[in-house]
Amino acid sequence: MAGISDEFNGELTGRYPDAWDPEKWEEEFEKHPIFMTKAPNDNDELPPLVEAIQQLKYDPEVNSKADLALNYKEDGNENFKLKKYRWAIDSYTEGIKLNAEDNVLNSQLYANRAACHFHLKNFRSSLNDSLKAFTLNNDNGKAVIRIAESYFALQKYRECVEFCRNHKHNFSTLESIERNASDEQSVLEKDIQRQQAEEAKIRNLEQQLKDAVDERGIVCKGSLFDSIHPAAEGKHVTLNENNELVWPVMFVYPEYGQTDFIEGFNENHTFLDHIKVMFSEENSPNWDVSKKYKPNSIKIAFQTHQSDEMIPLNPKSKLRTVLSSKNFECIKPVKKENVVGIHTKKKVDITLGDCLACSGCITSAETVLIAKQSHKELFSVLNENKVNPENSRVIVVSLSHQSIASLAAKFGLTFQEAAEKLSSLFREIGASYVFDLTFARHISLIESQKEFEQRFANGTPVLTSTCPGFVCYAEKTHGELLVPYLSRVRSPQQIMGAFVKYVWRSQMRIDKKIYHVTVMPCYDKKLEASREEFLNDEVHDVDCVLTPVEIEEMLDMFGTTLSTYKSSKLDCLIPELENADIATHLGSGSGGFTENVFRHAAHLLFNESISRDAPLEFQIRRNRDFLEVNLEDKITNKKLLSFAIVNGFRNIQTLVQRIK
């Protein structure tokens, strides 16, 4: 017995190879699906128990087709909640492939996949899946609504109206969609009629021009409305009220490689008429240094299309006479490289302030170099601080909520984590202070509320000017029409810029110059910071604007990611909130101006209090980027307030046409 006991005790005291290590009990618990605190990463090797459960969940020998399809549906639903729509589509697709003998379940899979496609703006795929879901189960309300919404998003308003009429007796929600689709169809038909009328007008004008040209015996091959030279872009022969042809004409000076372009040369004017203007004493071109080009001594010739022969013409000849000559032909121009430019009185400078923020080029680093609005300029200032500490500038960084959210989503962080890691990043490279824009955004919202009260009392609408691209568009294309309606309230970025440089700096008794950097969601904010009205004594309120894309480029340069940085609390402008998390406002990611001003105006002007927990009921107008919210009198149904959120230049142009 003693020998057996000793042997048994030896077995008890020995360790089997796969035994738990007591020193690593937390790590061992993390491998167990019941006790683990976080899900494994996509590329990690799964713990054996987790892998076994996963295989069991999708094992066709253990689960029926319906059970497997339901499991895939649940996976898709989880991904949908996390807004991982493409992953959700994969899960729903796997469930659909099983072709389970359950039409209700299959209908749900198709309807859910349609919802994912809709959120990804794949409206045609959304429509196809919704129709399939409806075919499998006519009682699937989500599928019915999604069909109508997809028709609407695809601008198939007739089909949308017809579908809603056929099914609204079972689904009352379709009534509002039907009304909107009917309204949009009416607008679309009017637009088509207007376009057709405009096209008919243009065709009639073109025919009049051709008849006038033929009547004068002018030989014309090709189009009267095409031009290759950049100066003549969009310019062509026209017919004035006296039935005279007015031509675009270019003079070429081969000796100097210069040109003059006359947009409107009346056929009954002589060449000498224009030469006297172009080469008068007070209007002599700067390239004619020797002043040898004199109106009465200039020789003029034109080149025939058949040879290189130059045909001289009398400067006193009328344009009509020359065009009707047998040696002259109007031919469709041939594109040539290295076309000479037009001479001007002074050099033409195109600056950042001239940009319309159309996203056509401003987002391309290869085509637009924004020298003083990039992370390279920030690094240059940081290097100057190191080289010359006595004249160093105090680096202040302000983070916008949208940029924080964007980077949080990119690196899988919470909003607060991303903000604090950005704070750590900027402090490590040399920033002295890092703020968020909550304070400035709050001031902007309050001022916007006050402005709306004043405008409402005067019966004047407000177009918010938070988007720099829209401000440029309004100023450069519809100045007299739109500018009077633009909001005069500064954006949070510019409020923060002025506050930091002229108020906060004084309160903090900082003697050195401030170099203010903002992190904003788009390149348009670089344009805003560069505007002349935000320049005081040759100093901008905001010196440098960075975007999330540039933050990622900085991280790539450092060979790291945002997740690897330690958390560092942001600085606070209000001492009482020093340790609080970043506050947010109601509304969309672009600032929530509609939400906040609408609620404030409803309460102040009409004593209608809207709970913060109650979402505003936005109605889709032309498309999902054209939303409207109204406050109506509960008795008379009269509109008391009407606000719209309009995104995209196409919708903005529609709004402008309605304002006209």
DRENSE-256262 format. One line per field, with one value per residue (C-alpha): residue in three letters; x, y, z; residue number from 0. Coordinates in steps of 0.02 Angstrom, whole numbers, plus 50000, padded with zeros to 5 digits. Layout:
BEGIN
resn = [Ala/...]
X = [X/...]
Y = [Y/...]
Z = [Z/...]
resi = [NUM/...]
***
This chain:
BEGIN
resn = [Met/Ala/Gly/Ile/Ser/Asp/Glu/Phe/Asn/Gly/Glu/Leu/Thr/Gly/Arg/Tyr/Pro/Asp/Ala/Trp/Asp/Pro/Glu/Lys/Trp/Glu/Glu/Glu/Phe/Glu/Lys/His/Pro/Ile/Phe/Met/Thr/Lys/Ala/Pro/Asn/Asp/Asn/Asp/Glu/Leu/Pro/Pro/Leu/Val/Glu/Ala/Ile/Gln/Gln/Leu/Lys/Tyr/Asp/Pro/Glu/Val/Asn/Ser/Lys/Ala/Asp/Leu/Ala/Leu/Asn/Tyr/Lys/Glu/Asp/Gly/Asn/Glu/Asn/Phe/Lys/Leu/Lys/Lys/Tyr/Arg/Trp/Ala/Ile/Asp/Ser/Tyr/Thr/Glu/Gly/Ile/Lys/Leu/Asn/Ala/Glu/Asp/Asn/Val/Leu/Asn/Ser/Gln/Leu/Tyr/Ala/Asn/Arg/Ala/Ala/Cys/His/Phe/His/Leu/Lys/Asn/Phe/Arg/Ser/Ser/Leu/Asn/Asp/Ser/Leu/Lys/Ala/Phe/Thr/Leu/Asn/Asn/Asp/Asn/Gly/Lys/Ala/Val/Ile/Arg/Ile/Ala/Glu/Ser/Tyr/Phe/Ala/Leu/Gln/Lys/Tyr/Arg/Glu/Cys/Val/Glu/Phe/Cys/Arg/Asn/His/Lys/His/Asn/Phe/Ser/Thr/Leu/Glu/Ser/Ile/Glu/Arg/Asn/Ala/Ser/Asp/Glu/Gln/Ser/Val/Leu/Glu/Lys/Asp/Ile/Gln/Arg/Gln/Gln/Ala/Glu/Glu/Ala/Lys/Ile/Arg/Asn/Leu/Glu/Gln/Gln/Leu/Lys/Asp/Ala/Val/Asp/Glu/Arg/Gly/Ile/Val/Cys/Lys/Gly/Ser/Leu/Phe/Asp/Ser/Ile/His/Pro/Ala/Ala/Glu/Gly/Lys/His/Val/Thr/Leu/Asn/Glu/Asn/Asn/Glu/Leu/Val/Trp/Pro/Val/Met/Phe/Val/Tyr/Pro/Glu/Tyr/Gly/Gln/Thr/Asp/Phe/Ile/Glu/Gly/Phe/Asn/Glu/Asn/His/Thr/Phe/Leu/Asp/His/Ile/Lys/Val/Met/Phe/Ser/Glu/Glu/Asn/Ser/Pro/Asn/Trp/Asp/Val/Ser/Lys/Lys/Tyr/Lys/Pro/Asn/Ser/Ile/Lys/Ile/Ala/Phe/Gln/Thr/His/Gln/Ser/Asp/Glu/Met/Ile/Pro/Leu/Asn/Pro/Lys/Ser/Lys/Leu/Arg/Thr/Val/Leu/Ser/Ser/Lys/Asn/Phe/Glu/Cys/Ile/Lys/Pro/Val/Lys/Lys/Glu/Asn/Val/Val/Gly/Ile/His/Thr/Lys/Lys/Lys/Val/Asp/Ile/Thr/Leu/Gly/Asp/Cys/Leu/Ala/Cys/Ser/Gly/Cys/Ile/Thr/Ser/Ala/Glu/Thr/Val/Leu/Ile/Ala/Lys/Gln/Ser/His/Lys/Glu/Leu/Phe/Ser/Val/Leu/Asn/Glu/Asn/Lys/Val/Asn/Pro/Glu/Asn/Ser/Arg/Val/Ile/Val/Val/Ser/Leu/Ser/His/Gln/Ser/Ile/Ala/Ser/Leu/Ala/Ala/Lys/Phe/Gly/Leu/Thr/Phe/Gln/Glu/Ala/Ala/Glu/Lys/Leu/Ser/Ser/Leu/Phe/Arg/Glu/Ile/Gly/Ala/Ser/Tyr/Val/Phe/Asp/Leu/Thr/Phe/Ala/Arg/His/Ile/Ser/Leu/Ile/Glu/Ser/Gln/Lys/Glu/Phe/Glu/Gln/Arg/Phe/Ala/Asn/Gly/Thr/Pro/Val/Leu/Thr/Ser/Thr/Cys/Pro/Gly/Phe/Val/Cys/Tyr/Ala/Glu/Lys/Thr/His/Gly/Glu/Leu/Leu/Val/Pro/Tyr/Leu/Ser/Arg/Val/Arg/Ser/Pro/Gln/Gln/Ile/Met/Gly/Ala/Phe/Val/Lys/Tyr/Val/Trp/Arg/Ser/Gln/Met/Arg/Ile/Asp/Lys/Lys/Ile/Tyr/His/Val/Thr/Val/Met/Pro/Cys/Tyr/Asp/Lys/Lys/Leu/Glu/Ala/Ser/Arg/Glu/Glu/Phe/Leu/Asn/Asp/Glu/Val/His/Asp/Val/Asp/Cys/Val/Leu/Thr/Pro/Val/Glu/Ile/Glu/Glu/Met/Leu/Asp/Met/Phe/Gly/Thr/Thr/Leu/Ser/Thr/Tyr/Lys/Ser/Ser/Lys/Leu/Asp/Cys/Leu/Ile/Pro/Glu/Leu/Glu/Asn/Ala/Asp/Ile/Ala/Thr/His/Leu/Gly/Ser/Gly/Ser/Gly/Gly/Phe/Thr/Glu/Asn/Val/Phe/Arg/His/Ala/Ala/His/Leu/Leu/Phe/Asn/Glu/Ser/Ile/Ser/Arg/Asp/Ala/Pro/Leu/Glu/Phe/Gln/Ile/Arg/Arg/Asn/Arg/Asp/Phe/Leu/Glu/Val/Asn/Leu/Glu/Asp/Lys/Ile/Thr/Asn/Lys/Lys/Leu/Leu/Ser/Phe/Ala/Ile/Val/Asn/Gly/Phe/Arg/Asn/Ile/Gln/Thr/Leu/Val/Gln/Arg/Ile/Lys]
X = [50000/50141/50220/50054/50024/50195/50170/49998/50065/50197/50063/49972/50125/50178/50106/50031/50100/49945/49907/49863/50001/49934/50041/49948/49770/49704/49777/49703/49531/49540/49547/49382/49226/49130/49262/49345/49325/49355/49329/49481/49554/49522/49701/49725/49726/49565/49572/49521/49355/49305/49350/49250/49095/49112/49124/48976/48875/48903/48916/48789/48787/48725/48616/48474/48478/48354/48460/48617/48526/48463/48641/48703/48559/48605/48787/48729/48618/48764/48873/48730/48715/48901/48875/48989/48871/48985/49018/48833/48801/48922/48829/48657/48721/48784/48613/48526/48640/48575/48402/48313/48133/48070/48006/47983/48165/48228/48124/48204/48378/48343/48262/48408/48534/48431/48448/48638/48642/48532/48650/48795/48693/48683/48502/48478/48540/48431/48279/48314/48334/48180/48074/48138/48097/47922/47895/47939/47830/47700/47682/47863/47836/48021/48035/47884/47951/48124/48053/47969/48124/48236/48123/48129/48319/48338/48225/48101/47959/47822/47861/47870/47698/47620/47693/47637/47459/47446/47505/47469/47304/47410/47556/47506/47687/47686/47567/47700/47825/47692/47662/47847/47872/47723/47793/47964/47888/47800/47963/48054/47925/47935/48125/48114/47991/48102/48254/48164/48107/48285/48354/48224/48274/48457/48419/48320/48463/48589/48483/48467/48656/48685/48559/48644/48816/48754/48665/48831/48920/49039/49111/49103/49163/49134/49040/49008/49007/49172/49338/49501/49594/49569/49532/49385/49311/49122/49131/49055/48977/48812/48675/48634/48470/48514/48536/48725/48848/48968/49123/49260/49425/49605/49755/49923/50091/50219/50368/50331/50230/50081/49896/49747/49572/49417/49258/49139/49199/49049/49053/49025/49173/49343/49505/49571/49430/49500/49684/49664/49599/49728/49879/49831/49958/49876/49843/50007/50051/50198/50281/50300/50451/50511/50336/50346/50166/50069/49887/49927/50081/50026/50012/49877/49861/49769/49826/49725/49674/49746/49927/50045/50020/49979/49845/49865/49710/49671/49653/49506/49415/49260/49263/49113/49209/49357/49249/49153/49310/49346/49511/49433/49353/49290/49351/49336/49495/49631/49702/49883/50003/50093/49961/50026/49941/49847/49947/49883/49927/49987/50025/49870/49887/49767/49760/49678/49542/49486/49443/49260/49293/49210/49325/49381/49563/49582/49591/49731/49905/49978/49881/49865/50006/49938/50106/50051/49907/49991/50079/50244/50224/50185/50347/50440/50377/50420/50598/50613/50562/50703/50834/50784/50699/50708/50593/50491/50303/50179/50092/49905/49801/49610/49521/49352/49224/49205/49392/49401/49255/49333/49499/49411/49321/49481/49580/49441/49439/49302/49276/49357/49504/49540/49536/49657/49776/49776/49819/49966/50023/50028/50110/50249/50292/50295/50121/50097/49907/49775/49591/49431/49306/49158/49171/49182/49044/48933/48964/48928/48763/48708/48748/48658/48503/48509/48535/48385/48274/48322/48303/48136/48069/48119/48051/48224/48282/48452/48575/48706/48884/48975/49031/49169/49133/48953/49008/49127/48989/48867/48991/49059/48902/48749/48820/48673/48546/48622/48748/48615/48542/48708/48731/48853/48903/49080/49112/49179/49352/49362/49284/49416/49552/49507/49477/49645/49749/49665/49572/49648/49827/49797/49717/49862/49987/50082/50211/50265/50171/50038/50042/49864/49831/49657/49613/49459/49360/49389/49504/49373/49422/49594/49507/49409/49564/49647/49508/49559/49424/49512/49677/49729/49893/49953/49916/49784/49669/49708/49884/49871/49727/49756/49635/49618/49703/49856/49855/49864/50009/50099/50073/50139/50294/50319/50290/50153/49964/49854/49810/49988/49992/49957/49803/49830/49691/49648/49669/49510/49457/49331/49414/49254/49254/49438/49419/49257/49242/49215/49035/48933/48783/48621/48614/48721/48909/48919/48877/48694/48642/48474/48432/48481/48415/48250/48219/48268/48156/48008/48020/48056/47940/47796/47814/47837/47960/48039/48121/48306/48260/48131/48212/48155/48047/48143/48057/48151/48123/48218/48330/48407/48529/48384/48291/48158/48085/47934/47841/47654/47510/47419/47249/47267/47414/47495/47684/47765/47946/48027/48209/48304/48469/48541/48700/48791/48805/48672/48543/48610/48583/48405/48378/48450/48331/48184/48246/48252]
Y = [50000/50117/50092/50121/50275/50347/50314/50393/50545/50561/50566/50702/50810/50790/50903/50841/50929/51036/51088/51270/51381/51464/51616/51642/51608/51770/51720/51546/51616/51728/51571/51506/51569/51592/51700/51792/51982/52023/51938/51868/51972/51917/51854/51774/51586/51538/51450/51267/51288/51439/51351/51199/51303/51396/51234/51167/51322/51296/51106/51043/50873/50949/51091/51089/51208/51320/51321/51364/51501/51572/51572/51667/51788/51822/51852/51972/52065/52090/52159/52270/52346/52385/52463/52332/52318/52221/52089/52080/52054/51906/51826/51850/51784/51624/51601/51628/51500/51364/51381/51326/51268/51417/51559/51676/51654/51670/51828/51902/51861/51949/52098/52117/52107/52239/52353/52334/52376/52527/52595/52570/52665/52511/52553/52436/52286/52343/52347/52174/52094/52183/52121/51943/51958/52020/51876/51750/51833/51965/52009/52064/52248/52291/52227/52327/52491/52456/52427/52597/52682/52599/52653/52829/52829/52768/52913/52789/52895/52822/52644/52706/52789/52636/52517/52625/52640/52452/52413/52564/52486/52360/52474/52652/52711/52704/52852/52982/52900/52904/53090/53129/53022/53104/53277/53229/53155/53320/53414/53291/53307/53496/53485/53372/53489/53637/53545/53493/53673/53733/53603/53653/53835/53792/53689/53834/53955/53838/53826/54016/54031/53901/53987/54156/54083/53997/54156/54251/54119/54073/53899/53803/53626/53552/53630/53814/53778/53687/53760/53685/53840/53866/54051/54011/53878/53895/54038/54027/54132/54217/54316/54485/54579/54665/54496/54522/54381/54407/54297/54249/54298/54266/54371/54281/54370/54236/54349/54358/54199/54300/54307/54419/54347/54448/54365/54472/54532/54602/54550/54731/54796/54815/54741/54916/54955/54825/54857/55039/54983/54846/54952/55125/55229/55192/55009/54953/54772/54751/54623/54756/54835/54926/54995/54946/54883/55037/55032/55109/55001/54827/54701/54567/54400/54236/54062/53953/53777/53707/53765/53866/54018/54177/54284/54469/54571/54755/54811/54918/54762/54706/54534/54482/54519/54412/54266/54265/54263/54108/54076/54068/53916/53888/53715/53617/53660/53531/53512/53567/53551/53700/53828/54002/54100/54264/54419/54512/54672/54578/54403/54304/54223/54084/54069/53952/54082/54060/53876/53828/53675/53563/53416/53403/53441/53509/53334/53280/53308/53290/53436/53562/53605/53692/53746/53826/53708/53539/53432/53474/53655/53601/53500/53650/53758/53621/53614/53803/53793/53669/53769/53938/53911/54095/54142/53982/53985/53903/53761/53749/53610/53607/53443/53440/53311/53243/53211/53125/53012/52973/52921/52825/52721/52697/52628/52539/52659/52745/52930/52979/52858/52930/53108/53069/52973/53117/53230/53117/53114/53303/53328/53205/53301/53470/53540/53635/53631/53518/53569/53504/53619/53592/53768/53851/53742/53791/53976/53953/53865/53999/54138/54043/54033/54221/54256/54150/54243/54408/54344/54263/54426/54513/54373/54335/54154/54092/53988/53922/53954/53821/53737/53840/53757/53817/53994/53998/53931/54063/54205/54159/54099/54178/54324/54445/54307/54203/54308/54414/54254/54180/54163/54289/54174/54109/53923/53836/53829/54017/54055/53947/54028/54204/54152/54064/54204/54357/54306/54147/54203/54364/54273/54150/54295/54209/54326/54214/54200/54066/53940/53872/53703/53631/53452/53461/53332/53398/53502/53639/53700/53744/53864/53939/53969/54055/54183/54365/54410/54296/54387/54517/54612/54477/54342/54210/54157/53976/53945/53764/53644/53456/53321/53142/53083/53188/53122/52946/53002/53067/52902/52808/52919/52874/52689/52675/52682/52791/52643/52627/52798/52823/52921/53102/53213/53361/53538/53627/53807/53793/53744/53668/53538/53496/53308/53283/53187/53282/53342/53324/53416/53352/53325/53265/53252/53416/53518/53491/53668/53613/53509/53641/53797/53710/53651/53821/53916/53799/53829/54016/54070/53947/53874/53700/53600/53451/53324/53289/53105/53134/53134/53262/53189/53226/53197/53143/53265/53247/53110/53057/53203/53326/53320/53435/53455/53564/53628/53638/53714/53568/53645/53727/53622/53784/53777/53878/53829/53745/53686/53588/53493/53493/53397/53391/53525/53444/53465/53639/53691/53626/53730/53884/53862/53856/54013/54101]
Z = [50000/50042/49870/49781/49886/49847/49661/49669/49760/49626/49492/49588/49607/49424/49285/49124/48968/48929/49106/49148/49208/49368/49332/49167/49224/49145/48977/48993/49038/48885/48777/48845/48753/48917/49001/48857/48865/48682/48515/48424/48284/48105/48077/48249/48272/48358/48529/48511/48604/48501/48340/48393/48432/48267/48171/48266/48222/48035/48031/47900/47985/48147/48079/47953/47805/47894/48052/47953/47857/48022/48092/47939/47958/48140/48090/47955/48079/48198/48058/48001/48175/48168/47994/47917/47769/47652/47785/47818/47631/47633/47779/47702/47535/47618/47697/47529/47444/47559/47478/47637/47622/47720/47611/47759/47812/47633/47611/47767/47701/47536/47623/47743/47601/47510/47661/47655/47470/47502/47634/47512/47381/47270/47235/47087/47187/47331/47217/47144/47317/47384/47238/47268/47453/47412/47290/47426/47557/47513/47698/47716/47757/47755/47578/47523/47593/47523/47349/47352/47423/47293/47150/47221/47242/47062/47009/46937/47000/46888/46946/47125/47114/47032/47161/47307/47238/47220/47397/47508/47567/47664/47704/47748/47751/47562/47553/47595/47475/47339/47366/47359/47204/47120/47158/47092/46935/46903/46928/46816/46677/46686/46678/46526/46441/46480/46415/46256/46228/46255/46134/46004/46028/46004/45848/45777/45814/45735/45578/45570/45582/45445/45332/45362/45324/45165/45111/45117/45013/45153/45127/45290/45320/45491/45635/45667/45854/45885/45936/45998/46056/46244/46221/46109/46222/46215/46090/45915/45781/45831/45746/45823/45824/45658/45574/45568/45598/45743/45737/45860/45777/45828/45775/45777/45791/45741/45770/45956/45979/46042/46001/46021/46034/45991/46051/45948/45777/45682/45500/45445/45546/45464/45528/45549/45672/45794/45757/45806/45976/46004/45955/46013/46109/46277/46241/46163/46208/46327/46211/46074/46159/46004/45968/45785/45777/45717/45658/45488/45453/45508/45367/45384/45295/45315/45273/45155/45201/45040/45060/45167/45056/45150/45065/45106/45143/45154/45336/45280/45218/45309/45389/45283/45123/45176/45234/45069/44961/44859/44949/45122/45202/45379/45427/45587/45683/45709/45882/45895/46039/46116/46070/46107/46245/46240/46283/46435/46527/46679/46738/46786/46957/47006/47194/47316/47342/47160/47188/47184/47294/47166/47215/47035/47074/47250/47325/47207/47278/47102/47028/47169/47289/47441/47508/47669/47706/47730/47859/47772/47820/47999/48004/47935/48080/48205/48136/48147/48329/48363/48268/48339/48509/48556/48411/48417/48394/48512/48419/48457/48378/48367/48325/48238/48292/48114/48097/48265/48216/48047/48123/48261/48130/48031/48178/48272/48420/48518/48487/48653/48629/48457/48523/48666/48553/48428/48575/48616/48434/48418/48586/48539/48381/48470/48499/48663/48670/48594/48600/48524/48438/48557/48628/48456/48387/48533/48501/48315/48353/48476/48352/48215/48325/48356/48172/48123/48247/48166/47988/48028/48099/47936/47827/47756/47732/47789/47689/47809/47755/47854/47692/47607/47440/47443/47489/47339/47227/47288/47269/47099/47009/47092/47191/47184/47209/47349/47444/47533/47606/47665/47853/47925/48069/48066/48060/48217/48136/48112/48282/48363/48258/48313/48494/48511/48434/48509/48668/48738/48700/48798/48944/48951/48936/48798/48722/48579/48415/48397/48255/48248/48166/48140/48093/47983/47881/47705/47595/47577/47750/47682/47564/47708/47812/47663/47635/47648/47777/47901/47879/48008/47986/47865/47995/47966/48108/48059/47994/47938/47904/47904/47850/47914/47754/47797/47976/47902/47791/47945/48034/47883/47886/48069/48031/48161/48185/48293/48403/48466/48548/48732/48783/48831/48895/48786/48850/48901/48875/49018/49184/49255/49115/49125/49153/49057/48894/48732/48720/48561/48491/48417/48231/48088/48079/47982/48136/48176/48129/48060/48214/48341/48255/48210/48389/48460/48337/48367/48554/48551/48410/48425/48601/48529/48632/48544/48659/48631/48623/48485/48312/48185/48047/47888/47722/47566/47425/47263/47332/47498/47489/47483/47649/47721/47894/47934/48086/48053/48149/48228/48190/48019/47954/47898/47883/48022/47990/47842/47846/47714/47712/47536/47493/47327/47192/47086/47223/47265/47085/47095/47252/47166/47020/47140/47229/47060]
resi = [0/1/2/3/4/5/6/7/8/9/10/11/12/13/14/15/16/17/18/19/20/21/22/23/24/25/26/27/28/29/30/31/32/33/34/35/36/37/38/39/40/41/42/43/44/45/46/47/48/49/50/51/52/53/54/55/56/57/58/59/60/61/62/63/64/65/66/67/68/69/70/71/72/73/74/75/76/77/78/79/80/81/82/83/84/85/86/87/88/89/90/91/92/93/94/95/96/97/98/99/100/101/102/103/104/105/106/107/108/109/110/111/112/113/114/115/116/117/118/119/120/121/122/123/124/125/126/127/128/129/130/131/132/133/134/135/136/137/138/139/140/141/142/143/144/145/146/147/148/149/150/151/152/153/154/155/156/157/158/159/160/161/162/163/164/165/166/167/168/169/170/171/172/173/174/175/176/177/178/179/180/181/182/183/184/185/186/187/188/189/190/191/192/193/194/195/196/197/198/199/200/201/202/203/204/205/206/207/208/209/210/211/212/213/214/215/216/217/218/219/220/221/222/223/224/225/226/227/228/229/230/231/232/233/234/235/236/237/238/239/240/241/242/243/244/245/246/247/248/249/250/251/252/253/254/255/256/257/258/259/260/261/262/263/264/265/266/267/268/269/270/271/272/273/274/275/276/277/278/279/280/281/282/283/284/285/286/287/288/289/290/291/292/293/294/295/296/297/298/299/300/301/302/303/304/305/306/307/308/309/310/311/312/313/314/315/316/317/318/319/320/321/322/323/324/325/326/327/328/329/330/331/332/333/334/335/336/337/338/339/340/341/342/343/344/345/346/347/348/349/350/351/352/353/354/355/356/357/358/359/360/361/362/363/364/365/366/367/368/369/370/371/372/373/374/375/376/377/378/379/380/381/382/383/384/385/386/387/388/389/390/391/392/393/394/395/396/397/398/399/400/401/402/403/404/405/406/407/408/409/410/411/412/413/414/415/416/417/418/419/420/421/422/423/424/425/426/427/428/429/430/431/432/433/434/435/436/437/438/439/440/441/442/443/444/445/446/447/448/449/450/451/452/453/454/455/456/457/458/459/460/461/462/463/464/465/466/467/468/469/470/471/472/473/474/475/476/477/478/479/480/481/482/483/484/485/486/487/488/489/490/491/492/493/494/495/496/497/498/499/500/501/502/503/504/505/506/507/508/509/510/511/512/513/514/515/516/517/518/519/520/521/522/523/524/525/526/527/528/529/530/531/532/533/534/535/536/537/538/539/540/541/542/543/544/545/546/547/548/549/550/551/552/553/554/555/556/557/558/559/560/561/562/563/564/565/566/567/568/569/570/571/572/573/574/575/576/577/578/579/580/581/582/583/584/585/586/587/588/589/590/591/592/593/594/595/596/597/598/599/600/601/602/603/604/605/606/607/608/609/610/611/612/613/614/615/616/617/618/619/620/621/622/623/624/625/626/627/628/629/630/631/632/633/634/635/636/637/638/639/640/641/642/643/644/645/646/647/648/649/650/651/652/653/654/655/656/657/658/659]
***
